[in-house]
Amino acid sequence: MVSSKQPRKQRRARFKAPLHLRHKFISAPLSRELRERYNRRSFPVRKGDTVRVLRGDDKGAEGKVRSVDLKRERITIEGVVIARADMSEVPRPVHPSNVMITKLDLKDERRAAALER
């Protein structure tokens, strides 16, 4: 990223960041149990992780992560939906800073190794 302190340049660097760096922006805090087990405060969210919503209209809702949108910096969670005017339901995009990871999906051995580092 940029070494400038100016908010203008910080925002510009964030919006123009390539997708392989945007993965870091999709980090969420770990639950107390996971924090004690892995000695980490936060970790990037992935599809399949179980998260709890901490802020917003859906506060307290818990579910698996359906998708991660690196371009818009949002995740969608099973059970967190918005009702449209025609009464159909669509997934509500949530910013990862507003959720807490309660269970990690560790099927990938590289991800497990990253946690242990």
Phi, psi and omega in degrees: 000184183280148179267006180279152176265349184296127179305324180301315182284329176296314179297316181299317180295321180294316181287332182261006182295141176290159186299328181289340175268335180294339179301326178294329182290341184268033179273147178226153178294150177270154176293166184302318181295315180293325180297318179290323183290317187255357181053041177227149181269322181217167181203147179298138181280142176229160174300132180105340176292152174260129183230158175242133180282128182257340184225154174098188184295332183261025181305133179095344180291141180231140179184175179279150177284122179280313183209157177237122180255100182291328182294316182261000181057048181224155174236155173244145187235140177300130178092349178257102186226162174245138175273127177278175180297327179273014176069011172276155182250136177235150180297140179267123176289135182235139176285138185297339178289345181264008179234165176231132179283123180255336179211130182265145175266103187252040178289331180273122183293333178292326179289321177296321178294324179294326178292323183283339181297000000 
